[in-house]
């Protein structure tokens, strides 16, 4: 699977206090530590996001809907 540099979709809800972003599915810790992750750690996160249904080729929020 080809993946972008980051799962971020540009409207992170962890900044609003969520433990898991309703846009990309990453935990607060994954969002904060992403730039320090090794390729293996990033790959494991991408795999989990895919398994949990967070991956969308159009990069729209899937599980949680962010207020518009």
Secondary structure, 3 states (H helix, E strand, C coil): CCCCCCCCCCCCCHHHCCCECCCCCCEHHHHHHHHHCCHHHHHHHHHHHHHCCCCCCCCCCCCCCCCC
